[in-house]
Amino acid sequence: MSSNSVEKRKGSAEDFASLARARQASLVGEFFAFLRHTRKWWLAPAIVLLLFVGLLVVLGGSTVAPLIYTLF
């Protein structure tokens, strides 16, 4: 094994360790990075609408339900 390949391995191990120590992106941050990278902005309103409907379903089974029903 040449010394050059050993240095490459050591460098890649250090790169891997620095990436492992780096701060992880949140789910929302990763989603927006995906939208920005792939330019699929049409997905954003669909996801927001699904989250809103899910929130209504969750709150519909709680003590907040009478307040939600008066809105509609």
C-alpha positions as CSV (number, residue, x, y, z in Angstrom):
1,M,0.0,0.0,0.0
2,S,1.4,3.4,-0.9
3,S,1.5,6.3,1.5
4,N,-0.7,8.3,-0.7
5,S,-3.6,5.8,-0.4
6,V,-3.1,5.8,3.4
7,E,-3.4,9.6,3.5
8,K,-6.5,9.5,1.3
9,R,-8.1,7.0,3.8
10,K,-7.2,9.1,6.8
11,G,-8.6,12.2,5.0
12,S,-11.8,10.5,4.2
13,A,-12.2,9.2,7.7
14,E,-11.7,12.7,9.0
15,D,-14.2,14.0,6.5
16,F,-16.7,11.3,7.6
17,A,-16.2,12.2,11.3
18,S,-16.7,15.9,10.7
19,L,-19.9,15.2,8.8
20,A,-21.1,13.0,11.6
21,R,-20.5,15.8,14.1
22,A,-22.3,18.3,12.0
23,R,-25.7,19.5,13.0
24,Q,-28.5,17.5,11.4
25,A,-31.1,19.3,9.3
26,S,-34.7,19.1,10.6
27,L,-37.4,17.4,8.7
28,V,-38.9,20.7,7.6
29,G,-35.5,22.0,6.6
30,E,-34.8,18.9,4.6
31,F,-38.2,19.1,2.9
32,F,-37.6,22.7,1.8
33,A,-34.1,21.9,0.7
34,F,-35.6,19.1,-1.4
35,L,-38.1,21.5,-2.9
36,R,-35.4,24.0,-3.7
37,H,-33.1,21.5,-5.3
38,T,-35.7,19.7,-7.4
39,R,-37.8,22.8,-8.1
40,K,-41.0,21.0,-7.3
41,W,-42.7,23.9,-5.6
42,W,-46.2,22.5,-6.5
43,L,-45.7,20.0,-3.7
44,A,-45.7,22.7,-1.0
45,P,-49.4,23.6,-1.1
46,A,-50.4,19.9,-1.1
47,I,-48.3,19.2,2.0
48,V,-49.6,22.3,3.8
49,L,-53.2,21.3,3.0
50,L,-52.6,17.7,4.2
51,L,-51.1,19.0,7.5
52,F,-54.1,21.3,8.0
53,V,-56.6,18.5,7.4
54,G,-54.6,16.3,9.8
55,L,-54.7,19.0,12.4
56,L,-58.4,19.3,12.0
57,V,-58.9,15.6,12.5
58,V,-56.7,15.5,15.6
59,L,-58.5,18.6,17.1
60,G,-61.9,17.2,16.0
61,G,-61.6,14.4,18.5
62,S,-60.6,16.7,21.4
63,T,-62.3,19.2,23.6
64,V,-61.6,21.9,21.0
65,A,-64.1,20.2,18.6
66,P,-67.1,22.5,19.4
67,L,-65.0,25.5,18.6
68,I,-63.9,24.0,15.2
69,Y,-67.5,23.1,14.3
70,T,-68.6,26.8,14.8
71,L,-66.0,27.9,12.2
72,F,-67.6,25.7,9.5
